[in-house]
Amino acid sequence: MSELNTTMDVNRDEGAEMKAETFLPDDYRPAEDEPFMNDRQVEYFRRKLLSWKEDLLADTRDTIEGLQDGTRNIPDVADRASEETDRALELRTRDRQRKLVNKIDSAIRRIDEGEYGYCEVTGEPISLKRLDARPIATMSLEAQERHERREKVHRDD
């Protein structure tokens, strides 16, 4: 029995390696004439999401360093108020980016689970153009528009 488990573990590991080694040319762009969410498309979106996340995390590190360095005594009240306003804006921006990183992590999880690229409402494929523009999209454009219309109706009540 342990020999069978070992073989299954090796096969599982080999499968994981194969996914990580999907060849992707630098100029690759997903196309409508290829199978939806094939290995190349999945790898393209995974890389796009990971790169976006890394950029956001680098911005966050820069902000933290800037805030730590920026704790200086500014004698002019107007300058100090301006500095505080800038810091508050920066922190709000970073909070939005933190939420975006959570959405990116969720999209990467959907890739790992084989659910990425499909509308969470209808189950239909989300267009490649929409995913390329907004790789964290969870709904097709039509489902998103219906959702926003319902939201607006309830908000106006």
C-alpha positions as CSV (number, residue, x, y, z in Angstrom):
1,M,0.0,0.0,0.0
2,S,2.8,2.4,0.8
3,E,4.3,1.8,-2.6
4,L,1.1,2.8,-4.2
5,N,0.9,6.0,-2.2
6,T,4.5,6.8,-3.1
7,T,3.7,6.4,-6.8
8,M,0.6,8.6,-6.4
9,D,2.7,11.2,-4.7
10,V,5.3,11.2,-7.4
11,N,2.7,11.5,-10.1
12,R,1.1,14.4,-8.2
13,D,4.5,16.1,-7.9
14,E,5.2,15.5,-11.6
15,G,1.8,17.1,-12.5
16,A,2.6,20.1,-10.4
17,E,5.9,20.5,-12.2
18,M,4.4,20.3,-15.6
19,K,2.0,23.1,-14.9
20,A,4.8,25.3,-13.6
21,E,6.8,24.8,-16.9
22,T,4.2,26.0,-19.4
23,F,6.1,27.7,-22.2
24,L,4.9,31.2,-22.8
25,P,6.6,33.4,-25.5
26,D,7.1,37.0,-24.3
27,D,4.8,38.4,-27.0
28,Y,2.0,35.9,-26.2
29,R,-1.6,37.2,-26.0
30,P,-4.6,35.0,-25.4
31,A,-6.7,34.6,-28.6
32,E,-10.3,33.7,-29.2
33,D,-9.4,31.0,-31.7
34,E,-7.7,28.8,-29.1
35,P,-9.3,26.6,-26.5
36,F,-10.6,28.8,-23.6
37,M,-8.4,28.7,-20.5
38,N,-5.8,26.3,-22.0
39,D,-2.5,26.0,-20.2
40,R,-1.0,29.0,-22.0
41,Q,-3.9,31.3,-21.2
42,V,-3.9,30.2,-17.6
43,E,-0.2,30.8,-17.3
44,Y,-0.5,34.2,-19.1
45,F,-3.1,35.3,-16.5
46,R,-1.2,33.8,-13.6
47,R,1.9,35.8,-14.6
48,K,-0.1,38.9,-15.2
49,L,-1.7,38.7,-11.7
50,L,1.6,37.9,-10.0
51,S,3.3,40.8,-11.7
52,W,0.5,43.2,-10.8
53,K,0.6,42.0,-7.2
54,E,4.4,42.5,-7.0
55,D,4.1,46.0,-8.3
56,L,1.4,46.8,-5.7
57,L,3.5,45.3,-2.9
58,A,6.6,47.3,-4.0
59,D,4.5,50.5,-3.9
60,T,3.4,49.6,-0.4
61,R,7.0,49.1,0.7
62,D,7.9,52.5,-0.7
63,T,5.0,54.1,1.1
64,I,6.0,52.5,4.4
65,E,9.6,53.7,4.0
66,G,8.4,57.2,3.0
67,L,6.1,57.4,6.0
68,Q,8.9,56.3,8.4
69,D,11.3,58.8,6.8
70,G,8.7,61.5,6.6
71,T,8.1,61.9,10.3
72,R,9.8,65.3,10.5
73,N,8.9,68.4,12.5
74,I,7.4,71.0,10.1
75,P,7.1,74.4,11.8
76,D,4.7,76.0,9.4
77,V,1.1,75.1,10.2
78,A,-0.1,75.2,6.6
79,D,2.8,73.1,5.4
80,R,2.2,70.6,8.2
81,A,-1.5,70.4,7.3
82,S,-0.7,69.9,3.6
83,E,1.8,67.1,4.6
84,E,-0.9,65.4,6.7
85,T,-3.4,65.6,3.9
86,D,-0.9,64.0,1.5
87,R,-0.2,61.2,4.0
88,A,-3.9,60.6,4.5
89,L,-4.4,60.4,0.8
90,E,-1.5,58.0,0.5
91,L,-2.8,55.8,3.2
92,R,-6.3,55.7,1.5
93,T,-4.6,54.7,-1.8
94,R,-2.6,52.0,-0.1
95,D,-5.8,50.7,1.6
96,R,-7.5,50.4,-1.8
97,Q,-4.4,48.6,-3.1
98,R,-4.4,46.2,-0.1
99,K,-8.0,45.3,-1.1
100,L,-6.9,44.9,-4.7
101,V,-4.1,42.5,-3.6
102,N,-6.8,40.4,-1.8
103,K,-8.7,40.3,-5.1
104,I,-5.6,39.3,-7.0
105,D,-5.0,36.5,-4.4
106,S,-8.5,35.4,-4.9
107,A,-8.1,35.3,-8.7
108,I,-4.9,33.2,-8.3
109,R,-6.8,30.8,-6.0
110,R,-9.5,30.5,-8.7
111,I,-6.7,29.7,-11.2
112,D,-5.4,27.0,-8.9
113,E,-8.9,25.6,-8.5
114,G,-9.6,25.6,-12.2
115,E,-12.4,28.2,-11.9
116,Y,-10.6,31.2,-13.3
117,G,-12.2,32.9,-16.3
118,Y,-15.7,31.7,-15.7
119,C,-18.5,34.0,-14.5
120,E,-19.5,33.2,-10.9
121,V,-23.1,34.0,-11.7
122,T,-23.7,32.3,-15.1
123,G,-20.8,29.9,-15.3
124,E,-20.1,31.1,-18.8
125,P,-16.6,32.1,-20.0
126,I,-15.7,35.7,-19.3
127,S,-14.4,37.4,-22.5
128,L,-10.6,37.3,-22.9
129,K,-10.7,41.1,-23.6
130,R,-12.4,41.7,-20.3
131,L,-10.0,39.4,-18.4
132,D,-7.0,41.1,-20.1
133,A,-8.3,44.5,-19.1
134,R,-9.4,43.4,-15.6
135,P,-7.8,40.1,-14.7
136,I,-9.6,40.0,-11.3
137,A,-13.0,40.0,-13.0
138,T,-15.4,37.4,-11.5
139,M,-18.4,38.1,-13.7
140,S,-19.0,38.4,-17.4
141,L,-19.7,42.0,-18.6
142,E,-23.4,41.2,-19.0
143,A,-23.7,39.8,-15.4
144,Q,-21.7,42.7,-14.0
145,E,-24.0,45.2,-15.7
146,R,-27.1,43.5,-14.4
147,H,-25.5,43.4,-10.9
148,E,-24.7,47.1,-11.1
149,R,-28.2,48.0,-12.3
150,R,-29.7,46.1,-9.4
151,E,-27.3,47.7,-7.0
152,K,-28.3,51.2,-8.3
153,V,-32.0,50.4,-8.0
154,H,-31.6,49.4,-4.4
155,R,-29.3,52.3,-3.6
156,D,-31.9,54.8,-5.0
157,D,-34.7,53.5,-2.8
